[in-house]
C-alpha cells in the first residue's frame, strides 16, 4: 500500500484546492477489511480519506474514526471543479425528415461533471417547447410549418453553467391524405370468457382529414360486424377457442387503418373421435351411476356419484389424487381425422369469377376417412375428390370480401375433424397487403424496421411497391418479394402503408398499420438470465413478454445441433411437453421486438451442459456461419452466447479453439451489423488458466477465444458453480459461493493475470463493462456454487463501490462493471423471483450512482 507522510496530508488539507474540492484520493488504496494497517498508513473508504493512528485490522474507518479510535478522518475525496454540462441529442437525428402535423419525440442526455443538471430546455426555431427539471429529458413536439426547423437543447447545472446543442430537421407534407387512427378499447388482451358469453368489442377512431365511414371488427381475420357511428361497438356471441381480435377503421377517403391484434380465450371443449357426444367433466357437477364423461382425451364412467361430484384435486377423472375411488377408466377417445389446407395459402387473395383449386392434406384417426366436404362461410361447396392423402375441389368464388374456407373430414365412425383457411376474394384487378410490421409493433430508435408487402395484379405485372410512413414515401421495392428496411430518425408513433403500382398504371393502397419507435437506454450494470426452451424441474417455458423487467439480457437456451450435419445449428422453438404449452412462433418474434424496443437484448445461446458442436474443418466452419446467420436473421436475435464445454472438444490446441473466434467474426460480417456477443464458460476454462494451460486440457481453454474476440465481446459471465472453489493470485483458494471467490474471479479478468502459476503468458485485462458474475438462481439450479443474495450484493458493492469487500479487493472501483448472470430465469421464477428481485434491486441502486 502507498504511505503518505502526515506532514504531506496536513499540507494538502491546508491548500486552497483541498478546501475547494477535498483530497486527491487517486493514490490511496481502498480500505480492505482483511489487511493490516500501521501508524500513518492512509486509505480511502466511502469517498473519504483516513489515516491510521496505530495498528488496525478489520475496523472500518467510517465507524472507528472518533476520538481515541484507530482512524483519523482527513476529509472527503476530491471531486474537482464543476464542469459545464455535456449534451447528447438522442431524438431527432440531425438532417431528419418528418411529416407536418405528426408528433415526434425531442430527447437528450445531459450530464455535468462534479455538478448536477438543474433543467433541460427544448426550443424549436428559438421558441421554447418545454423545460424538463429531471431525467429523462424528453418532450413531444408537433411540427406546425414546412421547411427547415432548428431544434436546440439547452442544459443548465446547479452551478448555473449552461451549454447548448442543436440539430436541423426538415418538415415536409405528406404525399397522400393521412389514414385514420383507430384503437381497440375492449376486450383487453388475454381476456377469458365462457362459451356463449356476449362479448362487447369496442374501438375509438378519428381522422384528421376526413370523416370515419365505419369501423369493422375482425375475429381470426374474419369480419364479424361493423358500426358506422361512435361509440363504435359490436356484441359477439362467443364460441369456444383461442381467438385473435382486431378492428379496422375506414374513412370517407377510403383510407383504412388496422389496430393491433389482441388474444382472447373462450373456454369450452367438445371432444373429438368416439367421445364427441359425451359431456366433458366439470368439477362439482351432479353425476349418476355409470354416467360417461370425457377428460384429458379419455372417457370415464362414474362409480360413486357422491365422490364423482367432489373436489377436482381429489376426484377429477384421470387426474385427481383419488380419482380411481370414484371413476372407472373406459378407454381413450378415438382420435378424429386431421387435415390442413394445402391450397389456397393463408391470407391469399383470389379474383372473383376465376376458378381456383381447394386442396387439403389428410391423416386418418382411429377410423378411415369416408369423405371430405368443403365450405365457404359455412355454405357447402361440394365433396372433395380423393387423390392419395389429398382431397381436391375446384371452386369459383362469387362473393367478395373476407371468406372463411372450411374442410370437414368424416370417418367411418362418423367422427369429424375440420380445418379452416382465411382468404380474400376481390373484384379489383390490383391488390396489396402489408404483412410487416404488424400493428402495434415497437422498435428501438436506430433499429431497422422491416417492411414487407404482398402485391398481385390480375391484369398486368407489378411495376413497384412503395412504402409510406406517415403518408410519405420512404422506400420502394421493384421486385418480389417486396421487402425494404427503414430507419426512423426520431422516436414517436408512426403509420405505414404499402402502395402497389402495376404496369397498366393501376394503383392500390393497403390498410395502414400503426407502430412506434422508442428511445431505449441500456443499464450500466445488467441482470442477465437464461430462458429455458425446454422443460426441466423449474417452471414451464414462458412467453418472453412475461419475463420480469429486471432482466436486461435474455439468453435463449439453447440452439440445437445434429452430428450428422457438422457445424450446422438449428433453432426449434418449444413445441409443448410435460404439460407445458407450446410457445407460438409469431408471438415469440414479436416479444423479441418488444424487448429490444425497451433496450433489452435477446441472444441465442450455443452449447450448454448437453450441447455439442463439431467445428474441425472448413466445411463445418462454413455451415456454422451460414446456419447461425440465417437463424439470427429469421428470429431477430441481437446476437449469440457461447457456452460450449468439453463435449464440443474445446480444449487447448483444438481445432474449435482456433476456428470459433473466426467463425463468430464471419457471422458479424455477414450480418453487416454489431453482433451482441456474450460467453458463459465454466471457471476452469478461464480463471483455471492461472493453474495451467497445458495442451489437451480445459484449463484456460477459453482464454485464446476471448483474446481473439475481445474487440467484439460484450459480456463474459464465467460460471462460478459446479466446479468447486477458485485458486487465484491473491492468496490461496476461495471457497465456492463466497464473496472472495466472486470478487477474485472478476478481478482476474479486469486486472489481468499471468497464466500457469507465473510461467505462462499474461492474460491482458478486459474492460470492466465486459465482465459480469455468473451464478445459479437457487439450490436446485446447479449442483454446487450457490451464493446467497446477501453475498452477491456484497460482492457487487466491493467491485463497484469499494465497500463490503472480504480479503480480496480490486485495485480500483469498477465503475462500469457488467453486472450479474443467473442460471436461470426459469429457476428464479421457481424461487418466486428471489434473485431478480434481491440482486435486481442492488443493480438498480448501483445504476443510480
LINPE-V858905 format. One record per residue. N is the residue number from 1. PSI is psi as a letter, one per 40 degrees, with the letter a starting at -180 (999 if undefined). Layout:
n:N psi:PSI
n:N psi:PSI
This chain:
n:1 psi:i
n:2 psi:h
n:3 psi:h
n:4 psi:h
n:5 psi:i
n:6 psi:d
n:7 psi:d
n:8 psi:d
n:9 psi:d
n:10 psi:d
n:11 psi:d
n:12 psi:d
n:13 psi:d
n:14 psi:e
n:15 psi:i
n:16 psi:d
n:17 psi:d
n:18 psi:d
n:19 psi:d
n:20 psi:d
n:21 psi:e
n:22 psi:a
n:23 psi:i
n:24 psi:h
n:25 psi:e
n:26 psi:d
n:27 psi:e
n:28 psi:h
n:29 psi:i
n:30 psi:h
n:31 psi:h
n:32 psi:h
n:33 psi:d
n:34 psi:e
n:35 psi:i
n:36 psi:h
n:37 psi:i
n:38 psi:i
n:39 psi:h
n:40 psi:e
n:41 psi:i
n:42 psi:i
n:43 psi:i
n:44 psi:i
n:45 psi:h
n:46 psi:f
n:47 psi:f
n:48 psi:i
n:49 psi:h
n:50 psi:i
n:51 psi:h
n:52 psi:h
n:53 psi:d
n:54 psi:a
n:55 psi:h
n:56 psi:i
n:57 psi:h
n:58 psi:e
n:59 psi:h
n:60 psi:h
n:61 psi:d
n:62 psi:e
n:63 psi:e
n:64 psi:f
n:65 psi:f
n:66 psi:a
n:67 psi:h
n:68 psi:f
n:69 psi:i
n:70 psi:d
n:71 psi:i
n:72 psi:h
n:73 psi:h
n:74 psi:d
n:75 psi:i
n:76 psi:i
n:77 psi:i
n:78 psi:h
n:79 psi:e
n:80 psi:i
n:81 psi:i
n:82 psi:h
n:83 psi:i
n:84 psi:i
n:85 psi:i
n:86 psi:h
n:87 psi:h
n:88 psi:h
n:89 psi:h
n:90 psi:d
n:91 psi:h
n:92 psi:i
n:93 psi:i
n:94 psi:h
n:95 psi:e
n:96 psi:i
n:97 psi:h
n:98 psi:i
n:99 psi:h
n:100 psi:h
n:101 psi:e
n:102 psi:h
n:103 psi:i
n:104 psi:i
n:105 psi:h
n:106 psi:h
n:107 psi:i
n:108 psi:i
n:109 psi:h
n:110 psi:h
n:111 psi:i
n:112 psi:h
n:113 psi:h
n:114 psi:f
n:115 psi:a
n:116 psi:i
n:117 psi:h
n:118 psi:d
n:119 psi:i
n:120 psi:h
n:121 psi:h
n:122 psi:h
n:123 psi:i
n:124 psi:h
n:125 psi:f
n:126 psi:e
n:127 psi:h
n:128 psi:h
n:129 psi:d
n:130 psi:i
n:131 psi:h
n:132 psi:h
n:133 psi:e
n:134 psi:i
n:135 psi:i
n:136 psi:h
n:137 psi:g
n:138 psi:i
n:139 psi:i
n:140 psi:i
n:141 psi:h
n:142 psi:h
n:143 psi:h
n:144 psi:e
n:145 psi:i
n:146 psi:i
n:147 psi:a
n:148 psi:h
n:149 psi:i
n:150 psi:h
n:151 psi:h
n:152 psi:h
n:153 psi:h
n:154 psi:h
n:155 psi:h
n:156 psi:h
n:157 psi:i
n:158 psi:e
n:159 psi:e
n:160 psi:f
n:161 psi:h
n:162 psi:h
n:163 psi:i
n:164 psi:i
n:165 psi:i
n:166 psi:i
n:167 psi:i
n:168 psi:i
n:169 psi:i
n:170 psi:h
n:171 psi:h
n:172 psi:i
n:173 psi:i
n:174 psi:i
n:175 psi:d
n:176 psi:i
n:177 psi:h
n:178 psi:i
n:179 psi:i
n:180 psi:i
n:181 psi:h
n:182 psi:i
n:183 psi:h
n:184 psi:h
n:185 psi:e
n:186 psi:i
n:187 psi:i
n:188 psi:i
n:189 psi:h
n:190 psi:f
n:191 psi:i
n:192 psi:i
n:193 psi:i
n:194 psi:i
n:195 psi:h
n:196 psi:e
n:197 psi:i
n:198 psi:h
n:199 psi:h
n:200 psi:h
n:201 psi:h
n:202 psi:i
n:203 psi:i
n:204 psi:h
n:205 psi:i
n:206 psi:i
n:207 psi:h
n:208 psi:d
n:209 psi:e
n:210 psi:a
n:211 psi:i
n:212 psi:h
n:213 psi:d
n:214 psi:i
n:215 psi:h
n:216 psi:i
n:217 psi:h
n:218 psi:h
n:219 psi:h
n:220 psi:f
n:221 psi:e
n:222 psi:h
n:223 psi:h
n:224 psi:e
n:225 psi:i
n:226 psi:i
n:227 psi:h
n:228 psi:e
n:229 psi:i
n:230 psi:i
n:231 psi:h
n:232 psi:h
n:233 psi:i
n:234 psi:h
n:235 psi:h
n:236 psi:h
n:237 psi:h
n:238 psi:i
n:239 psi:i
n:240 psi:i
n:241 psi:i
n:242 psi:h
n:243 psi:i
n:244 psi:h
n:245 psi:h
n:246 psi:i
n:247 psi:i
n:248 psi:h
n:249 psi:h
n:250 psi:h
n:251 psi:a
n:252 psi:e
n:253 psi:e
n:254 psi:f
n:255 psi:i
n:256 psi:i
n:257 psi:h
n:258 psi:i
n:259 psi:i
n:260 psi:i
n:261 psi:h
n:262 psi:i
n:263 psi:h
n:264 psi:i
n:265 psi:h
n:266 psi:h
n:267 psi:i
n:268 psi:h
n:269 psi:h
n:270 psi:h
n:271 psi:i
n:272 psi:a
n:273 psi:a
n:274 psi:e
n:275 psi:e
n:276 psi:d
n:277 psi:e
n:278 psi:i
n:279 psi:i
n:280 psi:i
n:281 psi:h
n:282 psi:h
n:283 psi:h
n:284 psi:e
n:285 psi:i
n:286 psi:h
n:287 psi:i
n:288 psi:i
n:289 psi:h
n:290 psi:e
n:291 psi:h
n:292 psi:h
n:293 psi:i
n:294 psi:i
n:295 psi:h
n:296 psi:f
n:297 psi:f
n:298 psi:i
n:299 psi:i
n:300 psi:i
n:301 psi:h
n:302 psi:h
n:303 psi:d
n:304 psi:g
n:305 psi:d
n:306 psi:d
n:307 psi:d
n:308 psi:d
n:309 psi:e
n:310 psi:a
n:311 psi:i
n:312 psi:d
n:313 psi:d
n:314 psi:d
n:315 psi:e
n:316 psi:h
n:317 psi:h
n:318 psi:e
n:319 psi:d
n:320 psi:i
n:321 psi:d
n:322 psi:f
n:323 psi:d
n:324 psi:e
n:325 psi:d
n:326 psi:d
n:327 psi:i
n:328 psi:h
n:329 psi:h
n:330 psi:e
n:331 psi:i
n:332 psi:i
n:333 psi:h
n:334 psi:h
n:335 psi:i
n:336 psi:i
n:337 psi:i
n:338 psi:i
n:339 psi:i
n:340 psi:i
n:341 psi:h
n:342 psi:d
n:343 psi:h
n:344 psi:i
n:345 psi:i
n:346 psi:h
n:347 psi:e
n:348 psi:i
n:349 psi:h
n:350 psi:i
n:351 psi:h
n:352 psi:h
n:353 psi:e
n:354 psi:h
n:355 psi:i
n:356 psi:i
n:357 psi:h
n:358 psi:h
n:359 psi:h
n:360 psi:i
n:361 psi:i
n:362 psi:i
n:363 psi:h
n:364 psi:i
n:365 psi:b
n:366 psi:d
n:367 psi:i
n:368 psi:i
n:369 psi:h
n:370 psi:d
n:371 psi:i
n:372 psi:h
n:373 psi:i
n:374 psi:i
n:375 psi:i
n:376 psi:h
n:377 psi:f
n:378 psi:e
n:379 psi:h
n:380 psi:h
n:381 psi:d
n:382 psi:i
n:383 psi:i
n:384 psi:i
n:385 psi:h
n:386 psi:i
n:387 psi:g
n:388 psi:b
n:389 psi:e
n:390 psi:i
n:391 psi:h
n:392 psi:i
n:393 psi:h
n:394 psi:h
n:395 psi:h
n:396 psi:h
n:397 psi:i
n:398 psi:d
n:399 psi:i
n:400 psi:i
n:401 psi:a
n:402 psi:h
n:403 psi:h
n:404 psi:h
n:405 psi:i
n:406 psi:h
n:407 psi:h
n:408 psi:h
n:409 psi:h
n:410 psi:h
n:411 psi:i
n:412 psi:e
n:413 psi:e
n:414 psi:e
n:415 psi:i
n:416 psi:i
n:417 psi:i
n:418 psi:i
n:419 psi:i
n:420 psi:i
n:421 psi:h
n:422 psi:h
n:423 psi:i
n:424 psi:h
n:425 psi:h
n:426 psi:i
n:427 psi:e
n:428 psi:i
n:429 psi:e
n:430 psi:h
n:431 psi:i
n:432 psi:i
n:433 psi:h
n:434 psi:h
n:435 psi:d
n:436 psi:i
n:437 psi:i
n:438 psi:i
n:439 psi:h
n:440 psi:e
n:441 psi:i
n:442 psi:i
n:443 psi:i
n:444 psi:i
n:445 psi:h
n:446 psi:e
n:447 psi:h
n:448 psi:h
n:449 psi:h
n:450 psi:h
n:451 psi:h
n:452 psi:h
n:453 psi:i
n:454 psi:h
n:455 psi:i
n:456 psi:h
n:457 psi:h
n:458 psi:e
n:459 psi:e
n:460 psi:a
n:461 psi:i
n:462 psi:h
n:463 psi:d
n:464 psi:i
n:465 psi:h
n:466 psi:i
n:467 psi:h
n:468 psi:h
n:469 psi:h
n:470 psi:f
n:471 psi:e
n:472 psi:h
n:473 psi:h
n:474 psi:e
n:475 psi:i
n:476 psi:h
n:477 psi:h
n:478 psi:e
n:479 psi:i
n:480 psi:i
n:481 psi:i
n:482 psi:g
n:483 psi:h
n:484 psi:i
n:485 psi:h
n:486 psi:h
n:487 psi:h
n:488 psi:i
n:489 psi:e
n:490 psi:i
n:491 psi:i
n:492 psi:a
n:493 psi:h
n:494 psi:i
n:495 psi:h
n:496 psi:i
n:497 psi:i
n:498 psi:i
n:499 psi:h
n:500 psi:h
n:501 psi:h
n:502 psi:i
n:503 psi:e
n:504 psi:e
n:505 psi:e
n:506 psi:i
n:507 psi:i
n:508 psi:h
n:509 psi:i
n:510 psi:i
n:511 psi:i
n:512 psi:i
n:513 psi:i
n:514 psi:i
n:515 psi:i
n:516 psi:i
n:517 psi:h
n:518 psi:i
n:519 psi:h
n:520 psi:i
n:521 psi:i
n:522 psi:i
n:523 psi:i
n:524 psi:d
n:525 psi:h
n:526 psi:i
n:527 psi:h
n:528 psi:h
n:529 psi:i
n:530 psi:h
n:531 psi:h
n:532 psi:h
n:533 psi:f
n:534 psi:i
n:535 psi:h
n:536 psi:a
n:537 psi:e
n:538 psi:b
n:539 psi:i
n:540 psi:i
n:541 psi:h
n:542 psi:i
n:543 psi:i
n:544 psi:d
n:545 psi:e
n:546 psi:e
n:547 psi:h
n:548 psi:i
n:549 psi:e
n:550 psi:d
n:551 psi:h
n:552 psi:d
n:553 psi:h
n:554 psi:h
n:555 psi:h
n:556 psi:h
n:557 psi:h
n:558 psi:i
n:559 psi:i
n:560 psi:i
n:561 psi:i
n:562 psi:h
n:563 psi:e
n:564 psi:e
n:565 psi:g
n:566 psi:h
n:567 psi:e
n:568 psi:h
n:569 psi:i
n:570 psi:i
n:571 psi:h
n:572 psi:h
n:573 psi:i
n:574 psi:h
n:575 psi:e
n:576 psi:h
n:577 psi:i
n:578 psi:f
n:579 psi:e
n:580 psi:h
n:581 psi:i
n:582 psi:i
n:583 psi:h
n:584 psi:h
n:585 psi:d
n:586 psi:d
n:587 psi:d
n:588 psi:d
n:589 psi:d
n:590 psi:d
n:591 psi:d
n:592 psi:d
n:593 psi:d
n:594 psi:d
n:595 psi:d
n:596 psi:d
n:597 psi:d
n:598 psi:e
n:599 psi:e
n:600 psi:i
n:601 psi:i
n:602 psi:h
n:603 psi:i
n:604 psi:h
n:605 psi:h
n:606 psi:h
n:607 psi:b
n:608 psi:a
n:609 psi:d
n:610 psi:e
n:611 psi:h
n:612 psi:i
n:613 psi:i
n:614 psi:h
n:615 psi:g
n:616 psi:e
n:617 psi:i
n:618 psi:d
n:619 psi:d
n:620 psi:d
n:621 psi:d
n:622 psi:d
n:623 psi:d
n:624 psi:d
n:625 psi:d
n:626 psi:d
n:627 psi:d
n:628 psi:d
n:629 psi:d
n:630 psi:d
n:631 psi:d
n:632 psi:d
n:633 psi:d
n:634 psi:d
n:635 psi:e
n:636 psi:f
n:637 psi:i
n:638 psi:d
n:639 psi:a
n:640 psi:i
n:641 psi:h
n:642 psi:h
n:643 psi:f
n:644 psi:i
n:645 psi:a
n:646 psi:d
n:647 psi:d
n:648 psi:e
n:649 psi:f
n:650 psi:g
n:651 psi:i
n:652 psi:h
n:653 psi:e
n:654 psi:i
n:655 psi:d
n:656 psi:d
n:657 psi:d
n:658 psi:d
n:659 psi:d
n:660 psi:d
n:661 psi:d
n:662 psi:d
n:663 psi:d
n:664 psi:d
n:665 psi:d
n:666 psi:d
n:667 psi:d
n:668 psi:d
n:669 psi:d
n:670 psi:d
n:671 psi:d
n:672 psi:f
n:673 psi:i
n:674 psi:h
n:675 psi:h
n:676 psi:h
n:677 psi:h
n:678 psi:i
n:679 psi:i
n:680 psi:f
n:681 psi:i
n:682 psi:i
n:683 psi:d
n:684 psi:d
n:685 psi:e
n:686 psi:c
n:687 psi:d
n:688 psi:e
n:689 psi:e
n:690 psi:d
n:691 psi:d
n:692 psi:i
n:693 psi:f
n:694 psi:i
n:695 psi:i
n:696 psi:e
n:697 psi:i
n:698 psi:e
n:699 psi:h
n:700 psi:e
n:701 psi:d
n:702 psi:e
n:703 psi:d
n:704 psi:d
n:705 psi:d
n:706 psi:d
n:707 psi:d
n:708 psi:e
n:709 psi:e
n:710 psi:d
n:711 psi:e
n:712 psi:d
n:713 psi:h
n:714 psi:d
n:715 psi:h
n:716 psi:h
n:717 psi:g
n:718 psi:h
n:719 psi:h
n:720 psi:f
n:721 psi:i
n:722 psi:e
n:723 psi:f
n:724 psi:a
n:725 psi:a
n:726 psi:h
n:727 psi:h
n:728 psi:i
n:729 psi:e
n:730 psi:f
n:731 psi:g
n:732 psi:a
n:733 psi:h
n:734 psi:h
n:735 psi:i
n:736 psi:h
n:737 psi:e
n:738 psi:i
n:739 psi:d
n:740 psi:d
n:741 psi:d
n:742 psi:d
n:743 psi:d
n:744 psi:d
n:745 psi:d
n:746 psi:d
n:747 psi:d
n:748 psi:d
n:749 psi:d
n:750 psi:d
n:751 psi:e
n:752 psi:i
n:753 psi:i
n:754 psi:h
n:755 psi:i
n:756 psi:f
n:757 psi:f
n:758 psi:e
n:759 psi:e
n:760 psi:a
n:761 psi:i
n:762 psi:i
n:763 psi:h
n:764 psi:i
n:765 psi:i
n:766 psi:i
n:767 psi:i
n:768 psi:d
n:769 psi:e
n:770 psi:e
n:771 psi:h
n:772 psi:i
n:773 psi:i
n:774 psi:h
n:775 psi:i
n:776 psi:i
n:777 psi:g
n:778 psi:i
n:779 psi:d
n:780 psi:e
n:781 psi:d
n:782 psi:i
n:783 psi:d
n:784 psi:i
n:785 psi:e
n:786 psi:i
n:787 psi:i
n:788 psi:i
n:789 psi:d
n:790 psi:d
n:791 psi:d
n:792 psi:d
n:793 psi:d
n:794 psi:d
n:795 psi:d
n:796 psi:d
n:797 psi:d
n:798 psi:d
n:799 psi:d
n:800 psi:d
n:801 psi:e
n:802 psi:e
n:803 psi:i
n:804 psi:f
n:805 psi:i
n:806 psi:b
n:807 psi:e
n:808 psi:h
n:809 psi:h
n:810 psi:i
n:811 psi:e
n:812 psi:i
n:813 psi:h
n:814 psi:g
n:815 psi:d
n:816 psi:f
n:817 psi:h
n:818 psi:d
n:819 psi:a
n:820 psi:h
n:821 psi:h
n:822 psi:h
n:823 psi:g
n:824 psi:a
n:825 psi:d
n:826 psi:d
n:827 psi:d
n:828 psi:d
n:829 psi:d
n:830 psi:d
n:831 psi:f
n:832 psi:f
n:833 psi:f
n:834 psi:d
n:835 psi:d
n:836 psi:d
n:837 psi:d
n:838 psi:d
n:839 psi:d
n:840 psi:d
n:841 psi:d
n:842 psi:d
n:843 psi:d
n:844 psi:d
n:845 psi:d
n:846 psi:d
n:847 psi:e
n:848 psi:e
n:849 psi:999
